[in-house]
Amino acid sequence: MPRIVGEWFLPGRSDNNATCVQTKFADNVVYVRNNRQPDAGTAVFDHFEWAVFVASVKDGDYDV
């Protein structure tokens, strides 16, 4: 899936009725928030941190 810069999006495998994370890519950072409570807070990662996290998920380091 190509990155959408500047727009919040849900993962392609998400169920519209489920609680998921929304992600937004910007020039220097990646924003992540809860789709059901978007005003509850946003986590911010630089692109290196995000790449390490995604690689860890793909390697099975997290139970997702």
Contacts in CASP RR format, 6 or more apart in sequence:
PFRMAT RR
TARGET T0000
AUTHOR 0000-0000-0000
METHOD contacts of the structure
MODEL  1
MPRIVGEWFLPGRSDNNATCVQTKFADNVVYVRNNRQPDAGTAVFDHFEW
AVFVASVKDGDYDV
1 12 0 8 1.000
3 25 0 8 1.000
4 24 0 8 1.000
4 25 0 8 1.000
5 25 0 8 1.000
5 26 0 8 1.000
5 27 0 8 1.000
6 24 0 8 1.000
6 25 0 8 1.000
6 26 0 8 1.000
7 24 0 8 1.000
8 22 0 8 1.000
8 23 0 8 1.000
8 24 0 8 1.000
8 31 0 8 1.000
8 33 0 8 1.000
8 38 0 8 1.000
9 22 0 8 1.000
9 23 0 8 1.000
9 24 0 8 1.000
10 16 0 8 1.000
10 20 0 8 1.000
10 21 0 8 1.000
10 22 0 8 1.000
10 35 0 8 1.000
11 20 0 8 1.000
11 21 0 8 1.000
11 23 0 8 1.000
14 20 0 8 1.000
14 35 0 8 1.000
19 34 0 8 1.000
19 35 0 8 1.000
19 36 0 8 1.000
20 34 0 8 1.000
20 35 0 8 1.000
21 32 0 8 1.000
21 33 0 8 1.000
21 34 0 8 1.000
21 35 0 8 1.000
22 32 0 8 1.000
22 33 0 8 1.000
22 34 0 8 1.000
22 35 0 8 1.000
22 38 0 8 1.000
23 30 0 8 1.000
23 31 0 8 1.000
23 32 0 8 1.000
24 30 0 8 1.000
24 31 0 8 1.000
25 31 0 8 1.000
28 46 0 8 1.000
28 47 0 8 1.000
29 44 0 8 1.000
29 45 0 8 1.000
29 46 0 8 1.000
29 47 0 8 1.000
30 44 0 8 1.000
30 45 0 8 1.000
30 46 0 8 1.000
30 47 0 8 1.000
30 49 0 8 1.000
30 50 0 8 1.000
31 42 0 8 1.000
31 43 0 8 1.000
31 44 0 8 1.000
32 42 0 8 1.000
32 43 0 8 1.000
32 44 0 8 1.000
32 45 0 8 1.000
33 40 0 8 1.000
33 41 0 8 1.000
33 42 0 8 1.000
33 43 0 8 1.000
34 40 0 8 1.000
34 41 0 8 1.000
45 53 0 8 1.000
56 62 0 8 1.000
57 64 0 8 1.000
END
